[in-house]
Amino acid sequence: MRKETNMTTLQPERIVIIGGGFSGVMTAVNLARLARQPLELTLINQGPSLARGVAYGTRRREHLLNVAARNMSAFPDQADHFLQWLRTRSEYDPVPDHELRERFIPRMIYGDYLRGLQQQHLLSPLESVSVRTTFIEGEAVDVQLPGAGAVVLLADGGRVAADCVVLATGNEPPSGLPGSAELREHPAWIGNPWQPWESRLPAEGGTILLLGTGLTTVDVVITLRTLGWQGVIHAVSRNGWLPHSHFRGIEYPDFPPVGVDLAELGLKQLLALMEQHCARLRALGADPAIIVDKLRPHTQRIWQGFTREERLEFARHHAARWNVLRHRIAPEIHAQLVTAQLTGQLQIHAASIECVRADDRQVRVHLSGGKTLAGDLVINATGPNTKFTRTGSGLLQNLLRAGSIAPDDLDMGVRVAADHAVINRAGQRSEVIFALGPLLRGTLWETIAVPELRGQARRTAEALLRQPAAPAATQPPVMMEYMI
Ligand SMILES: Cc1cc2nc3c(=O)[nH]c(=O)nc-3n(C[C@H](O)[C@H](O)[C@H](O)COP(=O)(O)OP(=O)(O)OC[C@H]3O[C@@H](n4cnc5c(N)ncnc54)[C@H](O)[C@@H]3O)c2cc1C
């Protein structure tokens, strides 16, 4: 079923993509754009949010992108693609270009953009070669490798044969907490914050407890305020740090210092250099998070240059701080959090969560230091599971058991080669299975947001089609504007 190409390697004719969020759909869109020979694509997605995925499948308009519109193009080679698409919507007519670029658009509108790309490139393609796409709504539970190619098994017993398979399974729901298994049916417990919970709100005057103080907690607080809910919200995390706001930075050309290759420094020296420049920025009255933004183009290379011990040390001791500075939120969302704190509606606690227990109609959360909080609704917003071998995905567990994929050396995701081909348990590069997106966390560190994923989707498509990688598109300079 494979054809010889003029690159002397084999080009697949049948590709199955598992996962239909940004990563999966944009891999398919790039395949459709780049294919020079007929191709049969099958996109398997569990759940109704095809193209939108978890992040952009929200139906709530108050959930905004946390990246400014100018950096949300789905294509690495067309920097203004999303901005141009926004111009097709009349509601943005009165907004001048320079303002639209800096807007934090509702995530559901970004979902419309992705759905539109799916429609244009996969349902009514204009490309000259024939690319046929079949969409399956269902769960893929295994990928068997019978010699040549693969067979994807579906939960409903279906089977799909393929030459190559792409794993684009995305963000996993939070892992459980001690005691949470017994709470599954409890009316006050929400184990997956990305499922609708608004219909289960306690009466006004009740208490909502959010486990985590990251971006998901921010979503919940903003929705509660939008709904006009009047009760008290407690949010708990080890450090009690809420995400910072995007801000207008100053021009700071001194970092990275000329002639210094940040990827060569190693963790200790890099941290020392960052501290030094953060102190200089503070002295200038500027936000030291500018250093985090200036590191962004180098992060993946720095991460790959670290030893395993350095990566472990960073993940254990510095990642929490990094995350609050790196994953910032729209200023208007941040302002609402500040108001909620000032009025006492939102109370933040810095403590470790020891266990969760049912208590009649409430759920009690036991914290380090002997403190206990009780909630009429308790939402696990501790962030996606990051211990890969404990993945709740039956598909990934089956692949791990068969040795067709292996964890990276930090057990944060799947091990891959530079071209996104997975590396199996025996250490061999697969000719058949490829992966992208949040699954590559341990290999790349920065692999969650659109500015990285659009490049990955393109490179995965090029690798599948055995085409050479296009030169990386240069991003416009951003330092004087809101940071990404
Ligand atoms: C709440 C939230 C908000 C975010 N906001 C932003 C933002 O503003 N800007 C930004 O750049 N990034 C944002 N992100 C980051 C986000 O991770 C990426 O932008 C992107 O959406 C990830 O897409 P994905 O396709 O890799 O994963 P997902 O969106 O998680 O999609 C994976 C899909 O695969 C399906 N799937 C999984 N396993 C199987 C299986 N076995 N069989 C079939 N289907 C399966 C899932 O059901 C899902 O539909 C946000 C993330 C979250 C969670």
The ligand as an SDF file (V2000), in Angstrom:
LIG
                    3D

 53 58  0  0  0  0  0  0  0  0999 V2000
   -8.5450   25.2000   29.2830 C   0  0  0  0  0  0  0  0  0  0  0  0
   -7.3750   25.4440   28.3470 C   0  0  0  0  0  0  0  0  0  0  0  0
   -7.1600   26.7000   27.7850 C   0  0  0  0  0  0  0  0  0  0  0  0
   -6.0920   26.9350   26.9080 C   0  0  0  0  0  0  0  0  0  0  0  0
   -5.9200   28.1640   26.3520 N   0  0  0  0  0  0  0  0  0  0  0  0
   -4.9250   28.3670   25.4510 C   0  0  0  0  0  0  0  0  0  0  0  0
   -4.7490   29.6240   24.8000 C   0  0  0  0  0  0  0  0  0  0  0  0
   -5.4700   30.5780   25.0750 O   0  0  0  0  0  0  0  0  0  0  0  0
   -3.7470   29.7630   23.9000 N   0  0  0  0  0  0  0  0  0  0  0  0
   -2.9110   28.7240   23.6120 C   0  0  0  0  0  0  0  0  0  0  0  0
   -2.0180   28.9060   22.7670 O   0  0  0  0  0  0  0  0  0  0  0  0
   -3.0570   27.5250   24.2150 N   0  0  0  0  0  0  0  0  0  0  0  0
   -4.0350   27.3260   25.1160 C   0  0  0  0  0  0  0  0  0  0  0  0
   -4.1740   26.1100   25.7230 N   0  0  0  0  0  0  0  0  0  0  0  0
   -3.2120   25.0640   25.3940 C   0  0  0  0  0  0  0  0  0  0  0  0
   -3.8170   23.9710   24.5170 C   0  0  0  0  0  0  0  0  0  0  0  0
   -3.2930   22.8040   25.0980 O   0  0  0  0  0  0  0  0  0  0  0  0
   -3.4000   24.0220   23.0680 C   0  0  0  0  0  0  0  0  0  0  0  0
   -3.6030   25.3100   22.5290 O   0  0  0  0  0  0  0  0  0  0  0  0
   -4.1690   23.0320   22.1690 C   0  0  0  0  0  0  0  0  0  0  0  0
   -5.5450   23.2490   22.2740 O   0  0  0  0  0  0  0  0  0  0  0  0
   -3.8510   21.5800   22.4490 C   0  0  0  0  0  0  0  0  0  0  0  0
   -4.4810   20.8430   21.4370 O   0  0  0  0  0  0  0  0  0  0  0  0
   -4.3120   19.2700   21.2970 P   0  0  0  0  0  0  0  0  0  0  0  0
   -4.9680   18.8730   20.0500 O   0  0  0  0  0  0  0  0  0  0  0  0
   -2.8760   18.8980   21.4530 O   0  0  0  0  0  0  0  0  0  0  0  0
   -5.0440   18.6680   22.5630 O   0  0  0  0  0  0  0  0  0  0  0  0
   -6.5960   18.6330   22.9510 P   0  0  0  0  0  0  0  0  0  0  0  0
   -7.2520   19.9100   22.6960 O   0  0  0  0  0  0  0  0  0  0  0  0
   -6.6050   18.0850   24.3400 O   0  0  0  0  0  0  0  0  0  0  0  0
   -7.2530   17.5820   21.9330 O   0  0  0  0  0  0  0  0  0  0  0  0
   -7.0120   16.2050   22.0030 C   0  0  0  0  0  0  0  0  0  0  0  0
   -8.2250   15.4920   21.4650 C   0  0  0  0  0  0  0  0  0  0  0  0
   -7.9080   14.0970   21.3630 O   0  0  0  0  0  0  0  0  0  0  0  0
   -9.0110   13.3500   21.7920 C   0  0  0  0  0  0  0  0  0  0  0  0
   -8.5290   12.0270   22.2210 N   0  0  0  0  0  0  0  0  0  0  0  0
   -7.6680   11.7470   23.2340 C   0  0  0  0  0  0  0  0  0  0  0  0
   -7.4710   10.4090   23.2970 N   0  0  0  0  0  0  0  0  0  0  0  0
   -8.2190    9.8610   22.3150 C   0  0  0  0  0  0  0  0  0  0  0  0
   -8.4540    8.5110   21.9070 C   0  0  0  0  0  0  0  0  0  0  0  0
   -7.8660    7.4740   22.5100 N   0  0  0  0  0  0  0  0  0  0  0  0
   -9.2810    8.2910   20.8650 N   0  0  0  0  0  0  0  0  0  0  0  0
   -9.8870    9.3340   20.2270 C   0  0  0  0  0  0  0  0  0  0  0  0
   -9.7050   10.6270   20.5990 N   0  0  0  0  0  0  0  0  0  0  0  0
   -8.8950   10.8690   21.6300 C   0  0  0  0  0  0  0  0  0  0  0  0
   -9.6110   14.1690   22.9340 C   0  0  0  0  0  0  0  0  0  0  0  0
  -10.9580   13.8060   23.1810 O   0  0  0  0  0  0  0  0  0  0  0  0
   -9.4540   15.5890   22.3710 C   0  0  0  0  0  0  0  0  0  0  0  0
  -10.5810   15.9590   21.6030 O   0  0  0  0  0  0  0  0  0  0  0  0
   -5.2050   25.8710   26.6130 C   0  0  0  0  0  0  0  0  0  0  0  0
   -5.4170   24.6050   27.1940 C   0  0  0  0  0  0  0  0  0  0  0  0
   -6.4810   24.3880   28.0410 C   0  0  0  0  0  0  0  0  0  0  0  0
   -6.6920   23.0060   28.6220 C   0  0  0  0  0  0  0  0  0  0  0  0
  1  2  1  0
  2  3  1  0
  2 52  2  0
  3  4  2  0
  4  5  1  0
  4 50  1  0
  5  6  2  0
  6  7  1  0
  6 13  1  0
  7  8  2  0
  7  9  1  0
  9 10  1  0
 10 11  2  0
 10 12  1  0
 12 13  2  0
 13 14  1  0
 14 15  1  0
 14 50  1  0
 15 16  1  0
 16 17  1  0
 16 18  1  0
 18 19  1  0
 18 20  1  0
 20 21  1  0
 20 22  1  0
 22 23  1  0
 23 24  1  0
 24 25  2  0
 24 26  1  0
 24 27  1  0
 27 28  1  0
 28 29  2  0
 28 30  1  0
 28 31  1  0
 31 32  1  0
 32 33  1  0
 33 34  1  0
 33 48  1  0
 34 35  1  0
 35 36  1  0
 35 46  1  0
 36 37  1  0
 36 45  1  0
 37 38  2  0
 38 39  1  0
 39 40  1  0
 39 45  2  0
 40 41  1  0
 40 42  2  0
 42 43  1  0
 43 44  2  0
 44 45  1  0
 46 47  1  0
 46 48  1  0
 48 49  1  0
 50 51  2  0
 51 52  1  0
 52 53  1  0
M  END
$$$$
